[in-house]
């Protein structure tokens, strides 16, 4: 069980469901339990925490879809700093992710 103090008045129903589920699972939601993050960001961050991945430094900068790409890249052991650029669209980040994964497998592709 976690020692996280939850002020339920600060969050909407979807956010609370994610936070409570996370606490019930024995995880600390402190890295993402902030009312400024919508429930989709919280969901991605909660999934990352359950997998032992910290994406908290990206929460203020990226939308949930791009956060999920960052989480995926980290989980695959990729150097995600090459793709974690707020100037990139989702498609550009996804393309960078594919290139990083391809290059990690001993092949070279740099387009």
Backbone as a chain_set.jsonl record, in Angstrom:
{"seq": "XXXXXXXXXXXXXXXXXXXXXXXXXXXXXXXXXXXXXXXXXXXXXXXXXXXXXXXXXXXXXXXXXXXXXXXXXXXXXXXXXXXXXXXXXXXXXXXXXXXXXXXXXXXXXXX", "coords": {"N": [[0.845, -1.186, 0.0], [0.409, 2.268, -0.613], [1.576, 5.493, 0.603], [0.3, 7.71, -0.343], [-1.473, 10.716, -0.268], [-4.675, 11.486, -1.128], [-6.596, 14.002, -2.441], [-9.675, 13.995, -3.224], [-11.393, 15.899, -4.216], [-10.121, 17.379, -6.113], [-9.991, 16.096, -8.545], [-11.466, 14.696, -11.561], [-13.983, 12.179, -12.277], [-12.944, 10.145, -13.994], [-10.161, 10.518, -13.744], [-9.891, 9.976, -11.001], [-10.635, 7.268, -10.925], [-8.474, 6.05, -12.259], [-6.311, 6.76, -10.592], [-7.101, 5.603, -8.108], [-7.263, 2.884, -8.822], [-4.622, 2.424, -9.376], [-3.421, 2.879, -6.863], [-4.722, 0.833, -5.428], [-3.511, -1.306, -6.64], [-1.09, -1.264, -5.455], [0.738, 0.61, -6.225], [2.45, 3.76, -6.366], [0.941, 6.736, -7.171], [2.057, 9.237, -7.376], [3.74, 10.451, -9.319], [2.113, 11.135, -11.442], [-0.402, 11.932, -10.58], [-1.965, 14.517, -10.846], [-4.127, 17.197, -11.071], [-3.973, 18.731, -13.388], [-3.32, 17.062, -15.449], [-4.988, 15.321, -17.94], [-7.254, 12.486, -18.0], [-6.343, 10.707, -19.945], [-3.587, 11.115, -20.219], [-2.871, 10.433, -17.632], [-3.54, 7.725, -17.664], [-1.705, 6.605, -19.492], [0.681, 7.236, -18.16], [0.295, 5.826, -15.755], [0.26, 3.189, -16.679], [2.893, 3.05, -17.575], [4.302, 3.35, -15.132], [3.516, 0.981, -13.834], [4.954, -0.774, -15.352], [7.474, -0.179, -14.622], [8.605, 2.071, -15.712], [9.59, 5.404, -16.033], [8.008, 8.18, -17.065], [7.554, 10.695, -16.291], [8.907, 13.154, -16.652], [8.151, 13.942, -19.146], [5.47, 14.492, -19.146], [4.393, 17.117, -19.005], [4.923, 18.126, -21.473], [4.139, 16.61, -23.726], [1.336, 15.241, -25.606], [-1.011, 12.592, -24.771], [-0.918, 10.504, -26.718], [1.619, 10.717, -27.846], [3.12, 10.414, -25.54], [2.679, 7.746, -25.079], [4.139, 6.613, -27.165], [6.695, 7.351, -26.355], [6.86, 5.921, -23.949], [6.751, 3.33, -25.021], [9.103, 3.304, -26.561], [11.071, 3.553, -24.525], [10.556, 1.185, -23.138], [11.488, -0.628, -24.945], [14.146, -0.248, -24.879], [15.289, 1.862, -26.295], [17.021, 4.841, -27.404], [15.346, 7.303, -26.631], [15.524, 10.041, -26.642], [16.162, 10.956, -29.094], [13.806, 11.011, -30.435], [11.936, 12.222, -28.84], [10.733, 14.943, -29.171], [9.058, 17.888, -28.874], [8.369, 19.337, -31.101], [7.866, 17.561, -33.082], [5.332, 15.849, -34.9], [2.81, 13.364, -34.114], [3.006, 11.353, -36.087], [5.596, 11.827, -37.087], [7.122, 11.292, -34.802], [6.501, 8.601, -34.448], [7.604, 7.522, -36.767], [10.321, 8.087, -36.264], [10.645, 6.435, -34.029], [10.338, 3.907, -35.221], [12.603, 3.918, -36.883], [14.671, 4.061, -34.966], [14.28, 1.612, -33.696], [14.729, -0.152, -35.81], [17.414, 0.447, -36.414], [18.552, -0.362, -34.009], [18.42, -3.065, -34.208], [20.63, -3.762, -35.658], [20.648, -2.887, -38.229], [20.79, -0.273, -40.692], [19.137, 2.679, -41.055], [18.346, 5.806, -41.946], [16.432, 8.144, -42.371]], "CA": [[0.0, 0.0, 0.0], [1.171, 3.514, -0.74], [1.257, 6.559, 1.555], [-0.141, 8.864, -1.117], [-2.683, 11.368, 0.229], [-5.486, 11.856, -2.282], [-7.689, 14.951, -2.263], [-10.597, 13.611, -4.296], [-12.112, 17.051, -4.746], [-9.32, 18.003, -7.17], [-9.959, 15.273, -9.742], [-12.751, 14.241, -12.098], [-14.259, 10.759, -12.042], [-12.01, 9.299, -14.752], [-8.853, 10.644, -13.098], [-9.964, 9.259, -9.728], [-10.638, 5.826, -11.187], [-7.101, 5.644, -12.589], [-5.488, 6.908, -9.389], [-7.505, 4.596, -7.121], [-6.857, 1.567, -9.331], [-3.163, 2.384, -9.23], [-3.162, 2.705, -5.433], [-5.183, -0.515, -5.071], [-2.522, -2.251, -7.158], [0.124, -1.147, -4.677], [1.652, 1.556, -6.871], [2.36, 5.152, -5.947], [0.565, 7.559, -8.327], [2.554, 10.598, -7.173], [4.376, 11.021, -10.511], [1.132, 11.576, -12.444], [-1.681, 12.327, -9.977], [-2.022, 15.976, -10.832], [-5.366, 17.542, -11.775], [-3.731, 19.358, -14.692], [-3.198, 16.007, -16.457], [-6.265, 14.675, -18.216], [-7.232, 11.062, -17.675], [-5.592, 9.925, -20.935], [-2.177, 11.204, -19.809], [-2.734, 9.638, -16.415], [-3.616, 6.31, -18.021], [-0.414, 6.236, -20.084], [1.689, 7.3, -17.097], [0.037, 4.719, -14.826], [0.734, 1.976, -17.364], [4.358, 3.109, -17.552], [4.755, 3.083, -13.763], [3.33, -0.453, -13.575], [6.006, -1.48, -16.084], [8.765, 0.277, -14.118], [9.106, 3.109, -16.62], [9.278, 6.755, -15.573], [7.836, 9.158, -18.145], [7.051, 11.908, -15.645], [9.509, 14.384, -17.177], [7.537, 14.237, -20.439], [4.029, 14.713, -18.99], [3.995, 18.498, -19.268], [5.327, 18.535, -22.818], [3.575, 15.803, -24.815], [-0.009, 14.685, -25.444], [-1.013, 11.181, -24.371], [-0.526, 9.6, -27.805], [3.072, 10.773, -27.959], [3.638, 9.814, -24.317], [2.654, 6.294, -25.246], [5.291, 6.273, -28.002], [7.874, 7.49, -25.503], [6.834, 4.748, -23.069], [7.089, 2.175, -25.836], [10.528, 3.385, -26.884], [11.84, 3.238, -23.323], [10.376, -0.241, -22.837], [12.28, -1.393, -25.92], [15.555, 0.071, -24.686], [15.741, 2.788, -27.329], [17.432, 6.18, -26.99], [14.166, 8.06, -27.052], [15.797, 11.481, -26.75], [16.216, 11.261, -30.527], [12.448, 11.138, -30.97], [11.104, 12.971, -27.896], [10.843, 16.352, -29.514], [7.691, 18.414, -28.962], [8.113, 19.901, -32.428], [7.456, 16.465, -33.971], [3.957, 15.361, -34.849], [2.729, 11.949, -33.748], [3.531, 10.543, -37.195], [7.052, 11.982, -37.128], [7.678, 10.549, -33.664], [6.346, 7.175, -34.73], [8.609, 7.214, -37.78], [11.606, 8.075, -35.552], [10.642, 5.224, -33.215], [10.605, 2.772, -36.112], [14.005, 4.005, -37.303], [15.49, 3.688, -33.814], [14.154, 0.165, -33.493], [15.389, -0.787, -36.957], [18.855, 0.609, -36.22], [18.935, -1.167, -32.839], [18.511, -4.456, -34.651], [21.825, -3.969, -36.462], [20.474, -2.388, -39.592], [20.938, 1.174, -40.73], [18.131, 3.418, -41.802], [18.351, 7.153, -41.397], [15.716, 9.018, -43.282]], "C": [[0.889, 1.248, 0.0], [0.711, 4.545, 0.293], [0.785, 7.825, 0.852], [-1.441, 9.412, -0.538], [-3.456, 11.939, -0.951], [-6.609, 12.806, -1.875], [-8.642, 14.755, -3.434], [-11.329, 14.795, -4.911], [-11.377, 17.709, -5.916], [-9.434, 17.311, -8.521], [-11.359, 14.94, -10.245], [-12.865, 12.724, -11.911], [-13.267, 9.838, -12.752], [-10.616, 9.33, -14.124], [-8.833, 9.847, -11.789], [-9.932, 7.753, -9.92], [-9.222, 5.317, -11.465], [-6.222, 5.684, -11.347], [-5.815, 5.814, -8.375], [-7.096, 3.185, -7.554], [-5.35, 1.379, -9.146], [-2.787, 2.151, -7.768], [-3.553, 1.299, -4.986], [-4.214, -1.59, -5.55], [-1.187, -2.173, -6.435], [1.157, -0.199, -5.256], [1.411, 2.97, -6.363], [2.067, 6.023, -7.176], [1.147, 8.973, -8.297], [3.113, 11.238, -8.441], [3.374, 11.556, -11.532], [-0.185, 12.07, -11.867], [-1.701, 13.835, -9.761], [-3.264, 16.378, -11.627], [-5.155, 18.195, -13.135], [-3.556, 18.324, -15.81], [-4.554, 15.365, -16.684], [-6.118, 13.163, -18.002], [-6.443, 10.246, -18.691], [-4.096, 9.96, -20.633], [-1.931, 10.348, -18.567], [-2.715, 8.148, -16.725], [-2.284, 5.829, -18.593], [0.669, 6.21, -19.007], [1.527, 6.16, -16.099], [0.529, 3.4, -15.42], [2.259, 1.922, -17.329], [4.888, 2.767, -16.164], [4.627, 1.6, -13.433], [4.399, -1.291, -14.269], [7.408, -1.052, -15.644], [9.414, 1.359, -14.964], [8.656, 4.475, -16.11], [9.205, 7.702, -16.763], [7.41, 10.511, -17.593], [7.652, 13.185, -16.22], [8.926, 14.807, -18.525], [6.065, 14.638, -20.33], [3.582, 16.13, -19.327], [4.171, 18.904, -20.725], [4.568, 17.842, -23.944], [2.136, 15.381, -24.539], [0.077, 13.174, -25.203], [-0.55, 10.228, -25.473], [0.993, 9.559, -27.961], [3.737, 10.22, -26.704], [3.68, 8.3, -24.436], [3.797, 5.828, -26.153], [6.593, 6.341, -27.2], [7.981, 6.286, -24.568], [7.267, 3.492, -23.824], [8.575, 2.156, -26.176], [11.408, 3.032, -25.701], [11.749, 1.744, -23.02], [11.185, -1.138, -23.774], [13.768, -1.063, -25.863], [16.132, 1.02, -25.718], [16.157, 4.125, -26.725], [16.348, 7.153, -27.444], [14.397, 9.563, -27.141], [15.881, 11.904, -28.221], [14.832, 11.449, -31.134], [11.555, 12.009, -30.102], [11.3, 14.466, -28.09], [9.429, 16.902, -29.685], [7.352, 19.037, -30.315], [7.644, 18.826, -33.413], [5.975, 16.157, -33.801], [3.983, 13.901, -34.377], [3.352, 11.082, -34.841], [5.047, 10.631, -37.29], [7.719, 11.214, -35.984], [7.606, 9.054, -33.907], [7.387, 6.723, -35.754], [9.999, 7.132, -37.133], [11.731, 6.822, -34.687], [10.97, 3.998, -34.059], [12.062, 2.755, -36.575], [14.929, 3.58, -36.164], [15.457, 2.183, -33.575], [14.873, -0.612, -34.603], [16.904, -0.729, -36.775], [19.363, -0.214, -35.043], [19.148, -2.626, -33.227], [19.665, -4.69, -35.62], [21.722, -3.514, -37.894], [20.612, -0.876, -39.563], [19.881, 1.777, -41.641], [18.061, 4.793, -41.185], [17.711, 8.115, -42.378], [14.827, 9.95, -42.567]], "O": [[1.987, 1.247, 0.558], [-0.411, 4.472, 0.795], [0.873, 8.912, 1.424], [-2.4, 8.666, -0.34], [-2.942, 12.781, -1.687], [-7.467, 12.456, -1.064], [-8.423, 15.3, -4.516], [-11.835, 14.691, -6.028], [-11.966, 18.517, -6.635], [-9.023, 17.871, -9.538], [-12.317, 14.903, -9.471], [-11.931, 12.079, -11.436], [-12.803, 8.858, -12.168], [-9.968, 8.292, -13.99], [-7.873, 9.13, -11.506], [-9.274, 7.041, -9.161], [-8.826, 4.268, -10.957], [-5.472, 4.744, -11.083], [-4.911, 5.17, -7.842], [-6.635, 2.39, -6.735], [-4.884, 0.293, -8.8], [-1.93, 1.319, -7.471], [-2.809, 0.647, -4.253], [-4.107, -2.655, -4.942], [-0.259, -2.917, -6.752], [2.313, -0.197, -4.834], [0.296, 3.323, -5.978], [2.857, 6.044, -8.12], [0.765, 9.814, -9.11], [2.977, 12.448, -8.625], [3.743, 12.348, -12.399], [-1.016, 12.586, -12.614], [-1.485, 14.34, -8.659], [-3.428, 15.93, -12.761], [-6.073, 18.212, -13.956], [-3.635, 18.67, -16.989], [-5.2, 14.915, -15.738], [-5.013, 12.643, -17.846], [-5.917, 9.189, -18.342], [-3.411, 8.947, -20.775], [-0.929, 9.641, -18.465], [-1.958, 7.393, -16.115], [-1.793, 4.764, -18.219], [1.475, 5.281, -18.948], [2.519, 5.59, -15.645], [1.146, 2.593, -14.725], [2.843, 0.867, -17.082], [5.823, 1.977, -16.036], [5.525, 1.021, -12.821], [4.713, -2.395, -13.822], [8.406, -1.496, -16.211], [10.632, 1.537, -14.932], [7.483, 4.674, -15.795], [10.22, 7.993, -17.394], [6.957, 11.376, -18.342], [6.969, 14.208, -16.271], [9.186, 15.917, -18.99], [5.473, 15.079, -21.316], [2.499, 16.319, -19.879], [3.623, 19.917, -21.159], [4.374, 18.429, -25.009], [1.753, 15.186, -23.386], [1.125, 12.564, -25.411], [0.139, 9.248, -25.191], [1.576, 8.498, -28.181], [4.808, 9.619, -26.79], [4.609, 7.654, -23.95], [4.362, 4.758, -25.929], [7.475, 5.495, -27.351], [9.054, 5.703, -24.413], [8.055, 2.693, -23.317], [9.225, 1.114, -26.089], [12.384, 2.297, -25.848], [12.751, 1.112, -22.685], [11.521, -2.27, -23.427], [14.551, -1.533, -26.688], [17.333, 0.989, -25.99], [15.688, 4.493, -25.647], [16.441, 7.747, -28.518], [13.548, 10.286, -27.663], [15.692, 13.076, -28.546], [14.705, 11.99, -32.232], [10.523, 12.49, -30.57], [11.94, 15.147, -27.288], [8.683, 16.435, -30.545], [6.18, 19.24, -30.632], [7.086, 19.149, -34.461], [5.44, 16.201, -32.694], [5.046, 13.292, -34.261], [4.137, 10.179, -34.549], [5.714, 9.628, -37.545], [8.749, 10.568, -36.175], [8.549, 8.324, -33.602], [7.98, 5.653, -35.61], [10.765, 6.213, -37.422], [12.801, 6.218, -34.619], [11.776, 3.156, -33.662], [12.68, 1.693, -36.649], [15.871, 2.817, -36.382], [16.482, 1.565, -33.289], [15.542, -1.611, -34.34], [17.596, -1.73, -36.96], [20.488, -0.713, -35.077], [19.967, -3.324, -32.631], [19.685, -5.698, -36.327], [22.636, -3.743, -38.687], [20.553, -0.271, -38.492], [19.757, 1.432, -42.817], [17.744, 4.923, -40.003], [18.4, 8.813, -43.122], [14.148, 10.761, -43.197]]}, "num_chains": 1, "name": "protein.A"}
